[in-house]
Amino acid sequence: MNAIAKPDQPIKKHAGGRPTKYNPELIRKACDYLENYEALGHKIPTLAGLSLSIGINKETTQAWSKDKNKRQFSVLCSQIKMVQEQALIDKGLDSTWNGSITKLLLQKHGYHDNPQANQASSGITVNVNRGGVVLESGGQTLAISTDDK
């Protein structure tokens, strides 16, 4: 029969498996990456670069960044994303970096260029099909039929 942990008792983990690499030395290396990513030849800090620098795979980095028991690591990953976002904005605005690549990377930070959304309030939509033409603008619709009836 399996024992059920009571709320006031810590849940015991199975002793098997590989021991975690998460330790104070790893956190120090991660902080060092954020401070010195350019010395490693990286244009911007990334979670992939962090993973390579500290010797763990990217999936582990992503999992640790969401783990509430690894708060220091989570905060560090957030800082990496913020530094990355700011660098993309700065270098994109002064045209140091390719605009298309900058735009693509900024989409990961919630920035979007959606011309359809920009036209929604003031644009005109034209739908053409075999039955005719439908013009829509500002909540008004004009349908022009091509039927000969």
C-alpha positions in Angstrom: 0.0 0.0 0.0 1.3 3.4 -1.0 1.7 6.0 1.8 0.1 9.3 1.1 2.0 12.4 2.3 0.1 14.6 4.7 0.0 18.4 4.0 2.4 19.1 6.9 5.0 16.5 5.8 7.4 17.1 2.9 7.0 14.8 -0.1 10.0 12.4 -0.3 11.5 12.0 -3.7 12.7 8.7 -5.1 16.4 8.4 -4.4 17.1 7.0 -7.9 18.1 8.9 -11.0 20.9 11.3 -11.8 21.6 14.0 -9.2 20.7 17.6 -10.3 23.3 19.9 -11.6 21.5 22.8 -10.0 23.8 24.3 -7.4 25.3 27.6 -6.3 28.2 27.2 -8.7 25.8 26.8 -11.6 24.0 30.0 -10.6 27.3 31.8 -10.5 28.2 30.6 -14.0 24.7 31.6 -15.2 25.2 35.1 -13.8 28.6 35.3 -15.4 27.0 34.4 -18.7 24.6 37.3 -18.5 27.4 39.7 -17.6 29.9 38.4 -20.2 27.9 37.0 -23.1 29.5 39.4 -25.6 33.0 38.1 -24.6 31.7 34.7 -25.7 30.9 36.2 -29.2 27.2 36.4 -28.6 25.4 39.5 -30.0 22.5 39.1 -27.5 22.1 36.8 -24.5 19.8 33.8 -25.2 18.6 30.8 -23.3 20.4 28.6 -25.8 23.7 30.6 -25.1 23.1 30.2 -21.4 22.5 26.5 -21.8 25.8 26.1 -23.7 27.7 28.2 -21.2 26.6 26.3 -18.1 26.6 22.8 -19.7 22.9 21.8 -19.6 20.4 21.2 -22.4 17.9 23.9 -23.4 14.9 21.9 -22.3 16.3 21.8 -18.8 17.0 25.6 -18.9 13.4 26.2 -19.9 12.0 23.9 -17.2 14.2 25.4 -14.5 13.1 28.9 -15.6 9.5 28.0 -14.7 10.3 26.0 -11.5 9.2 28.0 -8.4 11.9 26.2 -6.3 14.6 27.6 -8.6 13.7 31.2 -8.1 17.3 32.6 -8.7 17.5 30.8 -12.0 14.0 31.9 -13.0 14.9 35.6 -12.3 18.1 35.2 -14.2 16.3 33.9 -17.3 13.8 36.8 -17.1 16.8 39.2 -17.0 18.3 37.5 -20.1 15.0 38.0 -22.0 14.8 41.6 -20.9 18.4 42.4 -22.0 17.7 40.6 -25.3 14.5 42.6 -25.9 16.2 45.9 -25.1 19.2 45.1 -27.4 16.9 44.2 -30.2 15.0 47.5 -29.9 18.1 49.6 -29.7 20.0 47.9 -32.5 16.9 47.7 -34.6 16.1 51.3 -34.3 19.6 52.5 -35.2 19.8 49.9 -38.1 22.8 48.2 -36.6 21.0 44.9 -37.1 19.0 43.6 -40.0 15.4 44.8 -39.7 13.8 41.5 -40.8 15.7 39.4 -38.2 15.1 42.0 -35.5 11.4 42.0 -36.3 11.3 38.2 -36.2 13.1 38.0 -32.9 10.9 40.8 -31.3 7.8 38.7 -32.1 9.0 36.3 -29.4 8.7 39.3 -27.0 5.1 40.1 -27.9 5.8 42.7 -30.6 3.7 42.3 -33.8 3.3 44.0 -37.1 -0.2 43.1 -38.2 -1.4 45.4 -41.1 -4.9 43.8 -41.0 -5.4 44.8 -37.3 -4.2 48.4 -38.2 -6.8 48.6 -41.0 -9.7 47.3 -39.0 -11.0 50.7 -37.9 -10.3 52.7 -41.0 -9.8 50.3 -43.9 -12.0 49.1 -46.6 -12.4 45.4 -47.2 -13.2 44.2 -50.7 -14.4 40.7 -51.3 -14.8 39.6 -54.9 -16.4 36.3 -56.0 -18.5 34.9 -58.9 -21.6 36.4 -57.4 -20.4 39.9 -57.2 -18.4 42.3 -55.1 -18.9 43.2 -51.4 -17.4 46.3 -49.9 -17.2 46.7 -46.1 -16.1 49.8 -44.2 -16.9 51.2 -40.8 -19.7 48.7 -40.2 -21.4 49.4 -43.5 -21.7 46.9 -46.3 -22.3 47.5 -50.0 -23.0 44.4 -52.2 -22.9 44.6 -56.0 -24.3 41.5 -57.7 -23.2 40.3 -61.1 -26.3 38.2 -61.6 -28.2 39.1 -64.8 -31.6 38.3 -63.3 
